[in-house]
Amino acid sequence: MIANAEQITPQWLTDRLQQNGHLLRAHTTDVQIGETFESTAAFFTRLKVTYSGESEHHPHTDLIFKNYREGWFGGGVAESVFFNEIVAQMPDPPVFQCYDFDYDRDARQCYFLLEDASVTHTETPPKEEGGFTVALYKQIIDELLKFHTQWWEHPRISQPDFLRGRGGPLRMADAATAEIIQKYCQDWRDELLPQFADKAQAELPQEMFDCALHAINSWERLYVERSKDNKAMTFLHGDLHHWNLFYPKNPETDGLYFGDWETYKRGMGPYDLCYLVGGDSSPQRHEIEKDLLRYYHDGLVDGGVVDYSWEDCVHDYRLSVIATLFPPIGWQSVFRFNLRYAHFQDWNCQELLD
């Protein structure tokens, strides 16, 4: 297994693409190593590939080689499950093409060979004066529903690898086992909230920290009860915000893509929508939010979801508002906590805690 992009040769790339069914008679004739960049979890290298056999359909000429940092190896393995088991079973998944992946558990190395979506898409969301448009939100919801409806109460998301827990500040929405949910709450109560309070005590009133502690203590009870079986559970993106989306440069030929699937999890479907819309700081959120939730619920029903009423959806959305209080505490972000606390108040979520 190769460890970095510099080890890629035309022959190696031909072998991998043919092995995975992406090349038939054609082969790779040249690979040019391009720009490199990195994220918290991984390193990325752009590749420009030349193929023989112009008449044969072949993979994109612009590819991304993504290799995970050693400390994020588990996220890489999870992403391989995403592409190999989740995406592979979907007829039209809104994700960029994955051509190859491999990992070495002993060396804690993991790589992916992906379509370079920057050629056809941009990460800059289209935004009009006053905020994101209702039409854009509905487009995102339409694509999100492809995941939520297909994996709604699916046995796959109740298997052990979905229940063993997640790391990072987004894990409180993870419908893992009762013991793991209780451990999540303990981490926030004993470590993350005190750290945040020490940092932000001069900027936030004590009542906000008291509310956060009350939410953590109640979440242990609320979410253990809500997630004790697979009822109305689905596959979540887990970190759905506008800058984890790829917007087509030409909407006539390309669709919306979802990126950054490292934090997917089992959970309540409305959480993804709540995380997205609740992070919108524009005034229009108050005007459009319930209509978007109704549009989402209608999409679930149209997609075949049964025994999930509008009231159930609203209740799960309010629970999700509580869950979105917790990531800013982990990030120690006063701005984001203020935003989510206002959202918490808008939906009168204190009522669910008492």
C-alpha positions as CSV (number, residue, x, y, z in Angstrom):
1,M,0.0,0.0,0.0
2,I,1.3,3.4,-0.9
3,A,1.7,6.0,1.8
4,N,1.7,9.3,-0.1
5,A,1.0,10.8,-3.6
6,E,4.6,10.9,-4.6
7,Q,4.5,7.1,-4.8
8,I,1.8,7.1,-7.4
9,T,2.9,5.8,-10.9
10,P,0.9,5.4,-14.1
11,Q,1.1,1.6,-13.7
12,W,0.0,1.6,-10.1
13,L,-3.0,3.8,-10.9
14,T,-3.9,1.7,-13.9
15,D,-3.8,-1.5,-11.7
16,R,-6.0,0.1,-9.0
17,L,-8.6,1.5,-11.4
18,Q,-8.8,-1.7,-13.4
19,Q,-9.1,-3.8,-10.2
20,N,-12.0,-1.6,-9.1
21,G,-13.8,-1.7,-12.5
22,H,-13.2,1.9,-13.6
23,L,-10.9,1.1,-16.5
24,L,-11.4,-1.7,-19.1
25,R,-8.9,-1.7,-22.0
26,A,-7.5,1.8,-21.5
27,H,-4.6,2.5,-19.1
28,T,-3.0,5.5,-17.4
29,T,-0.2,7.1,-19.4
30,D,0.8,10.0,-17.2
31,V,0.2,11.3,-13.6
32,Q,1.1,14.9,-12.7
33,I,1.3,15.8,-9.0
34,G,-0.3,19.1,-8.3
35,E,-1.3,21.3,-5.5
36,T,-1.3,20.0,-1.9
37,F,-3.4,21.2,1.0
38,E,-4.5,19.7,4.3
39,S,-7.3,19.6,6.9
40,T,-7.4,18.6,10.6
41,A,-7.9,15.0,9.6
42,A,-6.0,14.5,6.3
43,F,-3.6,15.6,3.6
44,F,-4.8,16.2,0.0
45,T,-2.9,16.2,-3.3
46,R,-4.4,17.1,-6.7
47,L,-3.6,14.8,-9.6
48,K,-3.8,15.4,-13.3
49,V,-4.2,12.1,-15.1
50,T,-3.9,11.2,-18.8
51,Y,-5.5,8.0,-20.2
52,S,-5.0,6.0,-23.4
53,G,-8.0,5.0,-25.5
54,E,-10.0,8.2,-26.1
55,S,-13.1,6.3,-27.1
56,E,-13.4,4.5,-23.8
57,H,-15.2,6.0,-20.9
58,H,-12.6,6.5,-18.1
59,P,-12.5,8.2,-14.7
60,H,-12.1,11.9,-14.3
61,T,-8.8,13.3,-15.4
62,D,-8.7,15.5,-12.2
63,L,-8.4,13.5,-9.1
64,I,-7.7,14.0,-5.4
65,F,-5.4,11.7,-3.4
66,K,-6.5,11.9,0.3
67,N,-4.4,10.3,3.0
68,Y,-5.4,10.4,6.6
69,R,-3.3,11.6,9.5
70,E,-2.3,8.7,11.8
71,G,-4.4,10.2,14.6
72,W,-7.5,10.2,12.4
73,F,-7.0,6.7,11.0
74,G,-10.4,5.6,12.5
75,G,-12.1,8.3,10.6
76,G,-10.6,7.0,7.4
77,V,-11.8,3.4,8.1
78,A,-15.3,4.9,8.8
79,E,-15.2,6.7,5.5
80,S,-14.3,3.5,3.7
81,V,-17.5,1.9,5.1
82,F,-19.4,5.0,3.9
83,F,-18.3,4.6,0.3
84,N,-18.2,0.8,0.2
85,E,-21.5,0.0,2.0
86,I,-23.6,3.1,2.2
87,V,-23.0,4.9,-1.1
88,A,-22.6,1.7,-3.1
89,Q,-26.2,0.8,-2.3
90,M,-27.7,4.1,-3.3
91,P,-29.0,4.7,-6.9
92,D,-28.1,8.4,-7.1
93,P,-26.0,9.5,-4.0
94,P,-25.1,13.2,-3.9
95,V,-21.4,12.7,-3.4
96,F,-18.3,12.8,-5.5
97,Q,-17.0,9.7,-7.0
98,C,-14.6,7.5,-5.0
99,Y,-12.3,5.4,-7.3
100,D,-10.2,3.6,-4.8
101,F,-9.4,3.3,-1.1
102,D,-7.1,1.1,1.1
103,Y,-5.9,1.0,4.6
104,D,-3.3,-0.7,6.7
105,R,-4.4,-1.2,10.4
106,D,-0.8,-2.0,11.6
107,A,0.7,1.1,10.0
108,R,-2.5,3.2,10.7
109,Q,-2.4,4.4,7.1
110,C,-5.5,5.1,5.0
111,Y,-5.9,6.7,1.6
112,F,-8.7,7.6,-0.9
113,L,-8.7,8.4,-4.6
114,L,-11.5,10.7,-5.3
115,E,-13.0,12.9,-8.1
116,D,-11.7,16.4,-7.8
117,A,-15.0,18.2,-7.3
118,S,-13.4,21.6,-7.5
119,V,-13.4,21.3,-11.3
120,T,-17.2,21.3,-11.6
121,H,-18.2,22.6,-8.1
122,T,-17.5,25.4,-5.7
123,E,-17.5,25.4,-1.9
124,T,-18.8,29.0,-1.9
125,P,-22.5,28.9,-1.2
126,P,-24.8,31.0,-3.4
127,K,-26.2,33.7,-1.1
128,E,-28.5,36.5,-1.8
129,E,-29.1,39.7,0.2
130,G,-30.8,38.6,3.4
131,G,-29.3,35.1,3.5
132,F,-29.6,31.7,1.9
133,T,-32.7,31.3,-0.2
134,V,-35.6,29.0,0.5
135,A,-35.0,27.4,-2.9
136,L,-31.4,26.5,-1.9
137,Y,-32.5,25.0,1.4
138,K,-35.1,22.9,-0.4
139,Q,-32.5,21.7,-2.9
140,I,-30.2,20.6,0.0
141,I,-33.2,18.9,1.7
142,D,-34.0,17.0,-1.5
143,E,-30.5,15.6,-1.6
144,L,-30.4,14.9,2.2
145,L,-33.6,12.9,1.9
146,K,-31.9,10.4,-0.4
147,F,-29.9,9.3,2.6
148,H,-32.5,9.7,5.3
149,T,-35.3,7.8,3.5
150,Q,-33.1,4.9,2.2
151,W,-31.6,4.3,5.6
152,W,-34.6,5.0,7.8
153,E,-34.8,2.3,10.4
154,H,-32.5,0.2,8.3
155,P,-30.9,-2.8,10.2
156,R,-27.4,-1.8,8.9
157,I,-27.3,1.3,11.1
158,S,-28.0,-0.8,14.3
159,Q,-25.0,-3.0,13.7
160,P,-22.0,-2.8,16.2
161,D,-19.9,-0.5,14.2
162,F,-22.6,2.1,14.4
163,L,-23.1,1.7,18.1
164,R,-19.6,1.7,19.4
165,G,-19.3,5.5,19.7
166,R,-17.6,8.4,18.0
167,G,-15.0,11.0,18.9
168,G,-15.0,14.7,18.6
169,P,-17.3,17.6,19.5
170,L,-20.2,16.4,17.3
171,R,-20.7,13.1,19.1
172,M,-23.6,14.0,21.4
173,A,-26.1,13.5,18.5
174,D,-24.7,9.9,18.0
175,A,-27.4,7.3,18.9
176,A,-24.9,4.8,20.3
177,T,-25.5,2.5,23.3
178,A,-26.9,3.8,26.5
179,E,-23.5,3.4,28.2
180,I,-21.7,5.4,25.5
181,I,-24.3,8.2,25.6
182,Q,-23.8,8.4,29.3
183,K,-20.1,8.6,28.8
184,Y,-20.5,11.4,26.3
185,C,-22.5,13.4,28.8
186,Q,-19.9,12.7,31.5
187,D,-17.2,14.1,29.2
188,W,-19.2,17.3,28.7
189,R,-20.2,17.7,32.3
190,D,-16.8,17.0,33.8
191,E,-14.4,18.3,31.2
192,L,-15.7,20.3,28.3
193,L,-18.2,22.6,30.0
194,P,-15.9,23.6,32.8
195,Q,-13.2,24.4,30.3
196,F,-15.6,26.5,28.3
197,A,-16.9,28.2,31.4
198,D,-13.3,29.1,32.4
199,K,-12.7,30.6,29.0
200,A,-16.0,32.4,28.4
201,Q,-17.1,33.4,31.9
202,A,-16.4,37.1,31.2
203,E,-18.4,37.0,28.0
204,L,-21.5,35.0,28.9
205,P,-23.9,35.2,31.9
206,Q,-23.9,32.4,34.5
207,E,-27.5,31.4,33.5
208,M,-26.2,30.2,30.1
209,F,-23.7,27.9,31.7
210,D,-26.4,26.7,34.2
211,C,-28.7,26.0,31.2
212,A,-25.9,24.1,29.4
213,L,-25.3,21.9,32.5
214,H,-29.1,21.3,32.9
215,A,-29.2,20.3,29.2
216,I,-26.3,17.9,29.6
217,N,-27.8,16.2,32.6
218,S,-31.2,15.9,30.9
219,W,-29.7,14.7,27.6
220,E,-28.5,11.6,29.3
221,R,-32.1,10.7,30.1
222,L,-33.7,12.0,27.0
223,Y,-31.5,10.5,24.4
224,V,-31.0,7.2,26.0
225,E,-34.8,6.9,26.0
226,R,-35.2,8.2,22.4
227,S,-32.5,6.0,20.9
228,K,-33.1,2.7,22.8
229,D,-34.3,1.0,19.6
230,N,-34.0,1.8,15.9
231,K,-37.4,3.5,15.8
232,A,-37.3,6.6,13.5
233,M,-33.5,6.4,13.4
234,T,-31.5,7.0,10.2
235,F,-28.1,7.7,8.7
236,L,-26.9,11.2,9.5
237,H,-24.3,13.3,7.8
238,G,-23.5,14.7,11.3
239,D,-21.8,18.0,10.3
240,L,-24.1,19.4,7.7
241,H,-23.4,23.1,7.1
242,H,-23.1,25.2,4.0
243,W,-19.3,24.9,3.7
244,N,-19.5,21.1,3.7
245,L,-21.5,21.3,0.5
246,F,-20.2,21.5,-3.1
247,Y,-22.4,23.8,-5.3
248,P,-22.4,23.1,-9.0
249,K,-20.8,25.8,-11.2
250,N,-23.3,24.7,-13.9
251,P,-26.6,23.6,-12.3
252,E,-27.8,22.5,-15.7
253,T,-25.3,19.7,-15.9
254,D,-24.3,19.0,-12.3
255,G,-26.0,18.5,-9.0
256,L,-25.3,19.4,-5.4
257,Y,-22.6,17.3,-3.6
258,F,-22.2,16.6,0.1
259,G,-18.7,16.5,1.4
260,D,-16.9,15.7,4.7
261,W,-18.5,12.4,5.8
262,E,-16.0,11.7,8.6
263,T,-18.6,12.3,11.3
264,Y,-21.6,10.3,10.0
265,K,-23.6,8.5,12.6
266,R,-27.0,7.0,13.5
267,G,-29.5,9.5,14.9
268,M,-32.7,11.5,14.5
269,G,-33.2,12.7,10.9
270,P,-34.2,16.2,11.8
271,Y,-30.9,16.7,13.4
272,D,-29.1,17.3,10.1
273,L,-31.7,19.9,9.1
274,C,-31.5,21.5,12.6
275,Y,-27.7,21.7,12.5
276,L,-27.8,23.3,9.0
277,V,-30.7,25.8,9.5
278,G,-29.9,26.6,13.2
279,G,-26.4,27.7,12.1
280,D,-27.9,30.4,9.9
281,S,-27.5,33.7,11.7
282,S,-29.6,35.7,9.2
283,P,-33.0,37.1,10.4
284,Q,-34.9,35.1,7.8
285,R,-34.3,31.9,9.7
286,H,-37.3,32.7,12.0
287,E,-39.5,33.1,8.9
288,I,-38.6,30.0,6.9
289,E,-37.5,27.4,9.5
290,K,-40.9,25.7,10.2
291,D,-41.8,25.7,6.5
292,L,-38.5,23.9,5.8
293,L,-39.2,21.4,8.5
294,R,-42.6,20.7,7.0
295,Y,-41.0,20.3,3.6
296,Y,-38.5,17.8,5.1
297,H,-41.3,15.9,6.7
298,D,-43.4,15.8,3.5
299,G,-40.3,14.4,1.8
300,L,-39.9,11.6,4.3
301,V,-43.5,10.6,3.8
302,D,-43.2,10.8,0.0
303,G,-40.0,8.7,0.3
304,G,-41.9,5.9,2.0
305,V,-41.4,6.6,5.7
306,V,-44.4,5.5,7.7
307,D,-45.5,5.9,11.4
308,Y,-43.6,9.2,11.8
309,S,-46.1,12.0,12.3
310,W,-45.6,15.7,12.0
311,E,-45.7,15.9,15.8
312,D,-43.0,13.3,16.0
313,C,-40.8,15.3,13.6
314,V,-41.3,18.5,15.5
315,H,-40.4,16.7,18.8
316,D,-37.2,15.3,17.2
317,Y,-36.3,18.7,15.8
318,R,-36.6,20.2,19.3
319,L,-34.5,17.4,20.7
320,S,-32.0,18.2,18.0
321,V,-31.9,21.9,19.0
322,I,-30.8,20.7,22.4
323,A,-28.1,18.5,20.8
324,T,-26.7,21.4,18.8
325,L,-26.0,23.3,22.0
326,F,-23.1,20.9,22.8
327,P,-20.6,21.2,19.8
328,P,-19.8,24.9,20.5
329,I,-18.9,23.9,24.1
330,G,-16.5,21.4,22.7
331,W,-15.1,24.0,20.3
332,Q,-15.1,26.7,23.0
333,S,-16.8,29.0,20.6
334,V,-18.7,31.9,22.3
335,F,-20.2,33.1,19.0
336,R,-21.6,29.6,18.0
337,F,-22.8,29.0,21.5
338,N,-24.7,32.3,21.5
339,L,-26.3,31.3,18.2
340,R,-27.4,27.9,19.3
341,Y,-28.6,29.2,22.7
342,A,-30.9,31.7,20.9
343,H,-32.1,28.8,18.8
344,F,-32.8,26.8,22.0
345,Q,-34.9,29.6,23.3
346,D,-36.8,30.1,20.0
347,W,-38.0,26.5,20.3
348,N,-38.7,26.6,24.0
349,C,-36.5,23.6,24.6
350,Q,-36.2,24.3,28.3
351,E,-39.7,22.7,28.5
352,L,-38.2,19.4,27.3
353,L,-35.5,19.5,30.1
354,D,-37.9,19.9,33.0
